[in-house]
Amino acid sequence: MDINELSSKIIGAAIEVHKTLGPGLLESAYEECLCYEFGLRRLSNERQKPLSVIYKGKELDCGYRLDIVVENLIILELKSCERIEPIHQAQLLTYLKLSGLKLGLLLNFNIALMRDGIVRVVNDL
């Protein structure tokens, strides 16, 4: 499966979760339900994946965690906030650079229509 097809499947799962739960819950609830939905769709995923920081050639554990990584290809950063801010996009881009992955999706579940809460972030490596 190519990365764009995978991205579409992820978005479909997020829309299903949002349609079922609606806005207003904590990020952790959406994370749990989204990972369950991935299981139903047979998409491998890892929750709260540790992310090291490489500083001046030294790998440091600074306590960062990626919300979800799907199929070891796409990082999902989940939000339940009024709106996606530029700092959220910058944060996800930094996570992509540190992990060496190319694509990330910001998913804001605290919105009336899920499609309006999705931002695609690409690391040009």
ABEGO torsion letter per residue (X at the ends): XBAAAAAAAAAAAAAAAAAAAEBGBBAAAAAAAAAAAAAAAGBBBBBGBBBBBBBGGBBBBAGBBBABBBGGABBBBBBBBABBBAAAAAAAAAAAAAAGBABBBBBBABBABAAAABBBBBBAX
